[in-house]
Amino acid sequence: MNDENQCLKRKKELWKLLLNLKIMPVILPVNGKSPKMGENCFIAPNATIVGDVETGSDCSIWFNAVVRGDVNSIRMGNKVNIQDGAVIHCTYQKTKVHLGNNVSVGHNAIVHGCTVHDNVLIGMGAIVMDNCEIGSNTIIAAGAVVTENTKVPSGCIFAGVPAKKVKDISQELINGEINRIANNYLMYSGWFK
């Protein structure tokens, strides 16, 4: 048996063990509103999803990620991945979260009360604050802080603290980063089903 097959076998055995231990995600209603997941979604055993949350199909919410629709609504399009340790939240009676299609939210990123359009990569550890709007085909670099009320135009890369436009994005980066990562996470989620 080759290394890849052994690795896959071990992952399946671990997954069965976790299910036998009854380690399950925390999915809770808040004020009468329960999360609604689309078709073919993966939720990691220790992810937390609460309240007014709705996803499209082919989404994944990974280990230790928190999606808190307790104080306002969170809507996700199709093929959205919320990676390990990321937090998606809103501000009570003020801001909601809307994530378009084909959005990747990197490890330990915070997305708070904002709109993210289609085909966006939010890098690891990035912070996107209230009332921001992230245009389509855009990359928010790892560690960037997109401050409140910032409008990020389509087709660019924003980086830094506070985040600023550093360059326009090429079709190569759209395909090689944004689409590649979203497609990879759809593939990864299939390993756990």
N, C-alpha and C positions, 0 to 999 in steps of 0.2 A: 504494500500500500504506500503511495507516495505521500510526501509531507502535507500537501494540500488536502488530500482525502483524510489523513489522520487529524488534521486541524479541524476540518468540518465535522468529523465524527465526535471529537472532544467537545466542540461547541454544542452539538445537539445533545450530548450527554449532560453537559452543564445546564442547558436550558431545561431538560427534563427534571434534573435535580431541583432547580429553582421552582419549577411548577409543583413538584412534590412537597417542597417546603412551604408552599402557598405564599411565596413572596410575590405580591401582585402590586400593580401601580395603585396609587391613591387617586381615585376618581370620585369626586364628591359633588352633590348638588349644593348650591348656595341660594338662599331666598327663592326656592322653588325652581331654579334654573340648573339643568344638568348638562354636562358636556355632551356634544353630539359629534361622533367621529364618522368620516366618510368611509367608503369601501377601501379594502386592501391597505389599511393603516397598521403601523406597528407602534406599540407603546411599551417602553422598557419596564421591567418589573418594579423599579423604584422611581419612576417618573411620577409627578404630581400634576393632575389636571382638575381644576375645580371651577364650578360656576358656569357662566354664560360663555362657553367656548364652543365653536363649531369649526370643523376642518373639512376640507375637500377630500378627494380620494388620493391614495398613494402617499400619504403623509407619514412622518415618523417623528416620535418624541422620545428622545434617548435618555440614557441613564442619568439620574439626578437632575433632569430638567424640570422646571416648574412653569406651568402655564396657569396663571391665576386670573380667572374671569370673575372674581368675587365682587369687585367694585365697579366694573363696567365690562363691556363685551369685547371678546377677542374673536376675530374671524380670520381663517386661513384658507387660501385657495388650494389648488391641487399641487401635489409633489413639493410640499414644504417639509423641510427637515429642521427640527429644533435639536441641536446637538447637546452633548453631555454638559450638564451644569448650567445651561442657559436659562435665563429668566425672562418670561413674557408677562407684562403686567400693565395696568392702566392707573389713571387717577380718578378717584371717586367723583362722579357727576361732572367730570370735565373732559377726559380723554379716553378714547377707545383705541384698540389695536386692530389694524387691518393689514394682513400680509397677502400679497398677490400670489400668483402661480409661480412655481419654480424658484422658490426662495430658500436659501440656506442661511440658518442662523448658527454661527460658529460656536465652538466650545466656550462656555463661561461668558458669552455675550449677554447684554441686557438690552431688551427692546421694550420701551416704556411709552405707552400712550401715543403711538405714531402710526403713520401710513407708509407701507413699503410696497411699491409697485412690483410688477412681474420681473422675473429674471434678475434677481439681486442676490449678491453674496455679502453677508455681514460677517466680517472676520472675527477670529477668536479674540475674546476679551473686549470687543468693541462695545460702546454704549451709545444707544440712540434714544434721545430724550423726548419729552412730551411735545406734541404738535409739530414734530419733524415730518417732512415728506421726502421719501427717497424715490427718485425717478427710476424707471425701468432700465435694465442693462447697465447696472451700476455695481461697483464694489466699494464697500466701506472697509477700509484696511483694518487688520488686526490691531487692537489697542486704541483705535480712534475713538474720540468722544465727539459725537454730533450733538451740539448744544441745542437747547430748547428753541423751537420755532424755525429751525434751519430748513431751507428748501434745497435739496440736493438735485441738480438737474439730471436728466437721463443721459446715459452713455459716458459716465466719467468715473474716476477713482477719487475718493475722499480719504485723507489720512491726516493724522496728527491730533494734537490736543491744544486748542479746539480744532476739530477737523476742518480742512480746507480742500478745495479741488487741487489735485496735483497733476492730473492729465486726463485727456480724453481716453476712453477705453477702445481698444481695437476689437475687431471681430474675432481675432485669435484668442483674446482674453475672455470674450463672451463664451466662445466654444470651449476653450481650454481650461477655464476656471469655473465660471458660473454654471454652465450646463454640465460639465464633467462632474463637479461636486454633487449637484442635485441628482444626477443619474447614478453616481456611486452610492449615495445614501439610499436610493430606492433599491439598488442591488443588495446593499448590506442588510437592509430590513428583511429581505427575503431569506436571509440565512437564519433568521430567528422564527420563521413561520413553519 
